[in-house]
Amino acid sequence: SDSAREGLQVFLEECANAFTSHPEGVRGCMILNGDLVYAPTKQNRAHNMTARRCLAEDAIRTRLERAQQEKQLPEHTDTRALAAYFSVVVQGLSVRSHDQAGLENLQAVIRVAMQAWPVAGR
């Protein structure tokens, strides 16, 4: 999508779909939830998962910075904080899915989360 906002919303919706697509098995994302299920003795695995989460947040931030340059975001937008916020939203979707929240619930969370998208004058 050309619109960063639309692209981010599609990304969140695709995450929600993926997180809830295994009703009989483990739900959520192993990269995001792995630290919840692995013992502290698995430090290498935990560090790897942390690094992957940081890469995802960096990708979101890079797209937000481009959106800011393209005037899709106000100049004063803190793209680092906004990327962290949407990264936390993805992590929360995964955890809620792991706890058996359904797709409709996750979609409702996404609708509320997208209201945080900065607009001019706000």
TIBA-580622 format. One line per field, with one value per residue: residue in one letter; x, y, z of N, C-alpha, C in turn. Coordinates in Angstrom, 1 decimal, decimal comma. Example, Ala and Ser with C-alpha at 12.3 -4.5 7.8 and 13.67 -1.06 7.14 Angstrom:
BEGIN
code <- (a_s)
npx <- (13,2_12,8)
npy <- (-5,7_-2,2)
npz <- (7,8_7,1)
capx <- (12,3_13,7)
capy <- (-4,5_-1,1)
capz <- (7,8_7,1)
cpx <- (13,2_12,9)
cpy <- (-3,3_0,0)
cpz <- (7,8_7,9)
// end
This chain:
BEGIN
code <- (s_d_s_a_r_e_g_l_q_v_f_l_e_e_c_a_n_a_f_t_s_h_p_e_g_v_r_g_c_m_i_l_n_g_d_l_v_y_a_p_t_k_q_n_r_a_h_n_m_t_a_r_r_c_l_a_e_d_a_i_r_t_r_l_e_r_a_q_q_e_k_q_l_p_e_h_t_d_t_r_a_l_a_a_y_f_s_v_v_v_q_g_l_s_v_r_s_h_d_q_a_g_l_e_n_l_q_a_v_i_r_v_a_m_q_a_w_p_v_a_g_r)
npx <- (0,8_0,5_-0,1_1,2_-0,2_-2,4_-0,9_0,3_-2,0_-2,9_-0,8_-1,0_-3,5_-3,0_-1,1_-2,9_-4,6_-2,8_-1,9_-4,2_-4,8_-4,5_-6,4_-6,4_-3,9_-0,7_-1,1_-0,6_2,6_5,7_8,1_7,4_6,1_7,8_9,6_7,8_7,3_9,7_12,3_14,4_17,0_17,4_18,9_20,3_18,4_16,4_17,7_18,0_15,3_14,7_16,3_15,2_12,6_13,4_14,4_12,0_10,6_12,4_12,0_9,4_9,8_11,5_9,7_7,8_9,4_9,9_7,3_6,9_8,7_7,4_5,3_3,1_2,9_2,8_5,3_6,4_6,2_7,2_8,8_10,3_9,1_6,5_6,9_7,7_5,4_3,5_4,9_4,6_1,8_1,6_2,9_1,2_-1,2_-0,3_0,1_-2,5_-3,8_-2,5_-3,6_-6,0_-7,8_-10,1_-10,2_-12,0_-11,9_-9,2_-9,2_-10,8_-9,1_-7,1_-8,5_-8,8_-6,2_-5,2_-6,2_-4,3_-2,7_-0,9_-2,2_-2,3_-2,1_-2,5)
npy <- (-1,2_2,3_4,1_4,7_4,4_2,7_0,5_-0,3_-1,0_-3,1_-4,9_-5,3_-6,6_-8,9_-10,1_-10,6_-12,4_-14,5_-15,2_-16,3_-18,5_-21,1_-22,9_-25,3_-25,7_-24,3_-20,9_-17,5_-15,9_-17,4_-16,1_-13,8_-14,7_-16,6_-16,2_-16,4_-19,1_-20,5_-21,8_-20,0_-21,0_-21,2_-19,1_-18,3_-18,8_-17,0_-14,5_-14,5_-14,3_-11,8_-10,2_-10,5_-9,4_-6,7_-6,2_-6,2_-4,1_-2,1_-2,1_-1,2_1,4_2,4_2,5_4,3_6,6_7,1_7,7_10,0_11,7_11,7_13,3_12,0_11,8_14,0_16,5_16,7_14,2_11,6_9,2_7,0_6,4_5,9_3,7_1,9_1,7_0,5_-1,9_-2,9_-3,2_-5,3_-7,3_-7,5_-8,4_-10,9_-12,2_-12,0_-13,6_-16,0_-16,5_-17,3_-15,4_-14,4_-13,8_-11,7_-10,2_-9,4_-7,8_-5,7_-4,6_-3,7_-1,7_0,2_0,7_1,9_4,4_5,9_6,9_9,6_12,8_15,8_18,8_17,5)
npz <- (0,0_-0,7_1,2_4,4_6,7_6,0_5,1_7,5_9,0_7,5_7,9_10,8_10,8_9,3_11,0_13,2_11,9_11,4_14,0_15,1_13,6_14,2_15,8_17,3_18,2_19,3_19,8_18,6_18,3_17,9_18,0_19,4_21,7_22,7_24,8_26,9_27,1_27,1_29,2_31,6_31,2_28,5_27,2_24,8_22,8_23,7_23,5_20,7_19,9_21,0_19,4_16,9_17,4_17,7_15,2_13,7_14,9_14,1_11,3_11,2_12,2_10,2_8,0_9,0_9,3_6,6_5,8_7,2_5,9_3,5_4,1_5,2_7,8_10,6_11,0_13,6_14,7_16,8_15,6_16,5_19,0_18,1_16,5_18,4_20,0_18,1_17,8_20,3_20,3_18,4_19,8_22,0_20,7_20,0_22,5_23,6_21,8_22,3_24,7_24,0_22,8_20,4_16,8_16,2_18,5_18,5_16,1_17,0_18,8_17,1_15,7_17,6_18,3_15,9_16,1_17,3_15,3_14,3_13,4_11,5_13,5_15,9)
capx <- (0,0_1,2_-0,3_1,8_-1,3_-3,1_0,0_0,4_-3,2_-2,9_0,2_-1,6_-4,6_-2,3_-0,6_-4,0_-5,0_-1,8_-1,9_-5,4_-5,1_-4,3_-7,3_-6,1_-2,5_-0,2_-1,5_0,3_3,9_6,8_9,2_6,9_5,7_8,8_10,1_6,8_7,3_11,0_12,9_15,5_18,2_17,5_19,2_20,6_17,1_15,7_18,4_17,7_14,0_14,8_16,9_14,2_11,6_14,0_14,4_10,6_10,4_13,2_11,3_8,2_10,3_12,0_8,6_7,3_10,3_9,6_6,0_7,1_9,3_6,4_4,2_1,9_2,9_3,2_6,8_6,7_5,9_8,3_8,7_10,8_8,1_5,4_7,2_7,7_4,0_2,9_5,5_3,9_0,5_1,8_3,2_0,0_-2,0_0,2_-0,1_-3,9_-4,1_-1,9_-4,5_-7,3_-8,6_-10,5_-9,9_-12,8_-11,3_-7,9_-9,5_-11,3_-7,9_-6,4_-9,2_-8,5_-4,7_-5,0_-6,6_-3,1_-2,0_-0,9_-2,7_-1,9_-2,8_-2,8)
capy <- (0,0_3,5_4,8_4,0_4,0_1,5_-0,6_-0,8_-1,6_-4,5_-5,7_-5,7_-7,5_-10,1_-10,7_-11,2_-13,6_-15,6_-15,6_-17,0_-19,5_-22,5_-23,0_-26,5_-25,7_-23,1_-19,7_-16,4_-16,0_-18,0_-15,0_-12,8_-15,4_-17,6_-15,9_-16,8_-20,6_-21,1_-21,6_-19,0_-21,6_-21,1_-17,7_-18,1_-18,7_-15,8_-13,4_-14,5_-13,8_-10,4_-9,5_-10,5_-8,4_-5,4_-6,0_-5,9_-2,7_-1,2_-2,1_-0,3_2,7_2,9_2,9_5,5_7,7_7,4_8,3_11,4_12,4_11,9_14,1_11,2_11,9_15,3_16,6_16,5_12,8_10,8_7,9_5,9_6,0_5,3_2,3_1,1_1,5_-0,5_-3,1_-3,4_-3,7_-6,7_-8,3_-7,7_-9,3_-12,3_-12,7_-12,2_-14,8_-17,2_-16,7_-17,8_-14,3_-14,7_-12,9_-10,5_-9,4_-8,8_-6,8_-4,6_-3,9_-3,0_-0,5_1,2_1,1_2,7_5,7_6,6_7,4_11,1_13,6_17,2_19,5_16,7)
capz <- (0,0_-0,8_2,5_5,5_7,7_5,5_5,2_8,9_9,4_6,9_8,7_12,0_10,5_8,9_12,2_13,9_11,2_11,6_15,4_15,4_12,6_14,8_17,0_18,1_18,6_19,9_19,0_18,8_17,5_18,8_18,2_20,4_22,9_23,1_26,2_27,8_27,2_27,3_30,5_31,6_30,7_27,1_27,0_23,4_22,1_24,1_22,8_19,3_19,8_21,3_18,3_15,9_17,7_17,5_13,7_13,3_15,3_13,2_10,0_11,3_12,3_8,9_7,2_9,6_8,9_5,2_5,8_7,7_4,7_2,4_4,6_5,7_9,3_11,0_11,2_15,0_15,1_17,3_14,9_17,3_20,0_17,4_16,1_19,7_20,3_17,2_18,1_21,5_19,9_17,8_20,9_22,8_19,9_20,1_23,8_23,7_21,0_23,0_25,8_23,3_22,3_19,0_15,7_16,3_19,6_18,0_15,2_17,7_19,4_16,0_15,4_18,7_18,2_14,8_16,4_17,7_14,2_14,4_12,3_11,6_14,5_17,1)
cpx <- (0,9_1,1_0,3_0,8_-2,0_-2,2_0,2_-0,8_-3,3_-2,0_-0,4_-2,7_-4,0_-1,7_-1,8_-4,5_-4,1_-1,8_-3,1_-5,7_-4,9_-5,1_-7,0_-4,7_-2,0_-0,5_-0,5_1,5_5,0_7,9_8,7_6,7_6,8_9,3_9,1_6,8_8,6_11,6_14,1_16,8_18,4_17,8_19,6_19,3_16,4_16,4_18,1_16,3_13,9_15,3_15,9_13,0_12,2_14,1_13,0_10,3_11,2_12,6_10,1_8,7_10,8_10,8_7,9_8,1_10,1_8,3_6,1_7,7_8,3_5,2_2,9_1,8_3,3_4,7_7,2_6,6_7,2_8,2_9,3_9,8_6,9_5,6_7,2_6,2_3,3_3,6_4,9_2,5_0,6_2,0_2,0_-1,0_-1,6_-0,1_-1,6_-4,3_-3,7_-2,9_-5,9_-8,2_-8,9_-10,1_-10,7_-12,3_-10,0_-8,2_-10,1_-10,1_-7,2_-7,1_-8,9_-7,1_-4,5_-5,4_-5,4_-2,3_-2,0_-1,5_-2,3_-2,7_-3,0_-1,5)
cpy <- (1,2_4,3_4,0_3,5_2,7_0,3_-1,2_-1,5_-3,0_-5,4_-6,2_-6,8_-8,9_-10,8_-11,3_-12,4_-14,8_-16,1_-16,4_-18,2_-20,9_-22,7_-24,2_-26,5_-24,5_-21,9_-18,5_-16,6_-16,4_-16,9_-14,1_-13,5_-16,4_-17,4_-16,3_-18,4_-21,2_-20,8_-20,6_-19,7_-21,6_-19,7_-17,4_-17,9_-17,4_-14,6_-13,3_-13,9_-12,3_-9,6_-9,5_-9,5_-7,0_-5,2_-5,6_-4,5_-1,7_-1,1_-1,1_1,1_3,3_3,3_4,2_6,8_8,1_8,1_9,7_12,2_12,7_12,7_13,3_11,2_13,4_15,4_16,4_15,1_12,2_9,4_6,7_5,4_5,4_3,9_1,4_0,7_0,4_-1,8_-3,8_-3,9_-5,1_-7,7_-8,6_-8,6_-10,7_-12,9_-13,0_-13,5_-16,1_-17,5_-17,0_-16,6_-14,7_-13,5_-11,6_-9,6_-8,7_-7,7_-5,6_-3,8_-3,1_-1,7_0,6_1,7_2,0_4,2_6,5_7,2_8,9_11,7_15,1_18,0_18,8_16,3)
cpz <- (0,0_0,5_3,6_6,5_7,2_5,5_6,6_9,4_8,8_7,6_10,0_11,8_10,1_10,1_13,0_13,3_11,5_13,0_15,8_14,5_13,0_16,0_17,9_18,7_19,3_19,1_19,4_17,9_18,4_19,0_19,3_21,7_23,4_24,5_27,2_28,1_27,4_28,7_30,4_31,1_29,2_26,6_25,5_22,6_22,4_23,5_21,3_19,0_20,0_20,1_17,1_16,1_17,4_16,0_13,2_13,7_14,4_11,8_10,1_11,4_11,0_8,0_7,7_9,2_7,4_5,0_6,2_6,6_3,6_2,9_5,0_7,2_9,5_11,2_12,6_15,5_15,6_16,7_15,7_18,3_19,3_17,0_17,3_20,1_19,4_17,4_19,3_21,2_19,3_18,9_21,7_22,0_20,0_21,4_24,0_22,9_21,7_24,2_25,3_22,9_20,8_18,1_15,9_17,4_19,2_17,0_15,9_18,4_18,3_15,7_16,4_18,5_17,0_15,0_17,0_16,6_14,2_13,1_12,6_12,7_15,8_17,7)
// end
